[in-house]
């Protein structure tokens, strides 16, 4: 049984940050903006505005959960370091 969160190597963390950064850039640039730039209203809200009001908070939420996972991992590393200092050789 694996514990949550799984330990990840620094290279995996860098790859994940890079992936989410590029995904955010792509979602807020030309191809996706043109796709969602239609004269369509959902509950009286234009589609591009709705795209930004949903996409922007989702990107912030992803960053929050990712940062929270990093914080938990840092706490676990500190606990391990503290327990190693308490051992008598």
N, C-alpha and C positions, 0 to 999 in steps of 0.2 A: 504494500500500500504506500503510495507516495504522499508526502506532506505538501500542503499548499502554503505559500507559493513554491514552485520548484526552483531550485537554484540554477541560475543561468550564468554562463561565462560572460565576461565583459564584451567579447566580440559579438555574442548573440544580442546583448543589450544595444550595442551600437548599430547592429543591423536592423533591429526593431525600430529604433528612433529614426534611422534613415528612411526606412520603409514608410513610417507614418508621416514624416516630413514631406517626402515626395508625393504621397497620396494626398496630403492637404494642398500642396501646390497644384497638382493636377485637377483636383476638385474645384479649385477657385480660379482656374484659368480658362482659356479659350474653348477647348472642346466641350467641356461640361456646361459652361455658361451659355453657349450657343444652343446646346440640347435643351436646356431649361428656359430659354428665352422665347417663350410662346405666349400668345394672347389667350391664356386660359386662367380662369379664376376658380379658386377653391375657397368657398365660404367668403367670397368677396376679396380674397387676397391674391394678388398676381403671383404666378408660378415662380418667377425669379426671386421675389421677396420671400416666399415660403421656403425656397431652396436655401437661401442664406440663413433664415431663422431656424431651420432644422439642422443644416450642415455645420454651421459655426458652433452651436452648443454641443453637437455630437463630437466634433474635433476636440473641444475643451474637455469633454467627459473622458475621451480616450486618453488624453494627456494626464488627467487627474488620476485615473486608475493605474496608468503606467507609473506615474510618480509615486503613488501610494505603494505599489508593489516594490519599487526600489527602496522606499523607506522601511518597509517590513524586512527586506533582505539586509539592509544596513543594521537594523536592530538585532537580527539573528547573528550577524557577524560579530557585533559588539558583545553579545551574550557568550559566544564561543570564546572570544578573546578573554573575557573576564573569568570564565571557568578555567581556562588554561593557566591564567596567572595564579589561581588559587591552588593549583596542584603542587605537591612537593615531590621533587625528584629524588 
